[in-house]
């Protein structure tokens, strides 16, 4: 059975796409910790533990995430992009990229933002535009 993230990457479930390739997909988190909070996933691997990925997929995922992070930082004003790999809530490897102003912004226990579809669409478009420039 396909995970929710596989369905998102396949276009079966709508998402706010910020970048994509044949092997990887990045989209806005629907429960963001900050504006621009992005999830980066492999398209064709549904393992829930990043260290189970084969070396090529693992290295490709991080290279893709780096490019997305560069675009995200250009699109969303912040001090840096925080990175987290938890993998506990969805059984599909994913990397969180989170725009940060301070370390406390990386606290997953904090209340999540509630953004409108229009806000999410605008943020996703800005990130995708920056990504396509790279």
C-alpha positions in Angstrom: 0.0 0.0 0.0 1.4 3.4 -1.0 2.2 5.9 1.8 0.5 9.3 1.9 3.8 10.8 0.7 4.0 8.5 -2.3 0.4 9.6 -3.2 1.4 13.2 -2.8 4.5 12.7 -5.1 2.4 10.9 -7.6 -0.2 13.8 -7.7 -2.9 11.6 -6.3 -3.2 13.9 -3.2 -2.8 17.7 -3.7 0.3 19.4 -2.3 2.1 22.7 -2.5 5.0 21.6 -4.7 8.3 23.5 -4.3 10.6 21.3 -6.3 10.7 18.0 -8.1 12.8 15.6 -10.1 12.3 12.1 -11.4 13.6 10.6 -8.1 12.7 13.2 -5.5 9.9 15.6 -4.5 9.6 18.6 -2.2 6.4 20.2 -0.9 5.2 22.4 1.9 4.4 20.8 5.2 0.6 21.1 5.9 1.4 21.6 9.6 4.3 24.0 9.4 6.6 25.2 12.2 7.5 28.2 10.1 6.4 29.7 6.8 8.1 27.7 4.1 8.5 24.5 6.2 9.3 22.0 3.5 9.4 18.2 3.3 11.8 16.4 0.9 11.2 12.8 0.0 12.4 10.1 -2.4 9.7 9.3 -4.9 10.3 5.6 -5.4 11.3 4.4 -1.9 8.8 4.0 0.9 11.2 2.9 3.7 10.6 5.0 6.8 14.2 5.0 8.0 16.6 7.2 6.1 19.6 5.0 6.9 18.0 2.1 5.2 18.2 3.9 1.8 20.6 2.5 -0.7 23.7 4.8 -1.1 22.7 6.3 -4.4 19.2 7.3 -3.1 20.6 8.5 0.2 23.2 10.7 -1.5 20.8 11.9 -4.1 18.2 12.8 -1.5 20.7 15.0 0.4 21.9 16.7 -2.8 18.3 17.4 -3.8 17.5 18.7 -0.3 20.5 21.0 -0.4 19.3 22.6 -3.6 15.8 23.0 -2.2 17.3 24.6 1.0 19.2 27.1 -1.1 16.0 28.0 -2.9 14.0 28.1 0.3 16.5 30.5 2.0 16.3 32.8 -1.1 12.5 32.7 -1.0 11.8 33.0 2.7 13.7 35.5 4.8 15.5 33.7 7.6 18.8 33.3 9.3 19.2 29.7 8.2 17.5 26.6 7.2 17.2 24.0 9.9 17.3 20.3 9.0 15.6 17.4 10.8 15.0 13.8 10.0 12.6 12.2 12.4 10.6 9.6 10.4 8.3 8.7 13.3 5.0 10.2 12.1 4.8 9.0 8.4 6.3 5.7 7.3 8.2 7.3 4.4 11.7 8.8 4.6 11.5 12.6 4.7 13.7 15.5 5.5 12.3 18.6 7.2 13.7 21.9 5.9 12.6 24.7 8.2 13.4 28.4 7.9 14.8 29.6 11.3 15.3 32.9 13.0 16.6 31.1 16.2 17.2 27.6 17.5 13.9 27.6 19.4 12.1 27.7 16.0 13.1 24.0 15.6 11.0 22.8 18.6 8.6 20.3 17.1 6.4 20.5 20.3 5.4 24.1 19.5 2.0 25.0 18.1 2.0 24.8 14.3 1.1 27.7 12.0 -2.2 27.9 10.4 -1.7 29.3 6.9 -4.4 30.0 4.3 -4.3 28.1 0.9 -3.4 31.5 -0.7 -0.4 31.9 1.6 0.8 28.4 1.0 0.4 28.8 -2.7 2.4 32.1 -2.8 5.2 30.6 -0.6 5.4 27.5 -2.8 5.5 29.5 -6.0 8.4 31.7 -4.6 10.4 28.7 -3.6 9.8 26.9 -6.9 10.8 30.0 -8.8 14.1 30.2 -6.8 14.6 26.5 -7.3 14.2 26.8 -11.1 16.9 29.5 -11.1 19.5 27.1 -9.7 
